């Protein structure tokens, strides 16, 4: 049976071929789709580790958002950047409706970010502070509200998401002044974007600085120096902390086994995994699974 959504993707992309499998824009498990979700008052939702720069907008209600152990309140109309490598959790203080999507870097956004970045005068420590929320304009609120009616109908079409992401960027650049956008988008002002992307990809496979420097094809002294410039942190400390966050986020958000964790995070054997869990979490993998099942529930934003 042919995939209805994929056929719709073909029509959007103006494909003339009747064979739906030929549509190169179709992604059956796209990470880039827009999402609207309802969360119940009083519930705390799962911790997760962000692998993409993302945005959230509160359509109605209020949440307490925790980003890397820093808390902030977001209410109706607030928009916030959730930076790559952040550890996120939140509590719904009222019944809340949240719009979220992954930020897609295209040529237009690269140009906008590059122009803003050239005006950024902050000290090296400033990009690490809590992101600053932005109040939605009437036009931006109308745009995101219109997307709500497409969510259940929209095909998993990369091109469509890209076009809508471009439209979102246009509203940002036309509705806000430079100073406001500088404060809002500063978490995206990275020194070497390609290097950051490469580190993100290597985080799944590299357990230490030796493996990560080899992954990016750099000698260790050059890697450590460049890493410190880009992340304002020592590579060893950063890799260990973010591998731990990634590991815990995976356990929380997936029903997984010991053997699956060994494969996913490149542990040499079960003893190696046990040592890792005892060192970082003071328990065995099985005890960690039990703790997560009892204490983490609900859904994540992405």
Helices and strands as residue ranges (DSSP letters): H 4-12, G 20-22, E 35-39, E 44-49, E 54-60, E 62-67, E 70-75, E 78-82, E 87-92, E 96-102, H 107-117, G 126-128, E 134-135, H 138-148, H 158-175, H 178-185, G 186-188, H 193-202, H 209-215, H 220-231, H 235-253, H 258-264, H 270-281, H 285-295
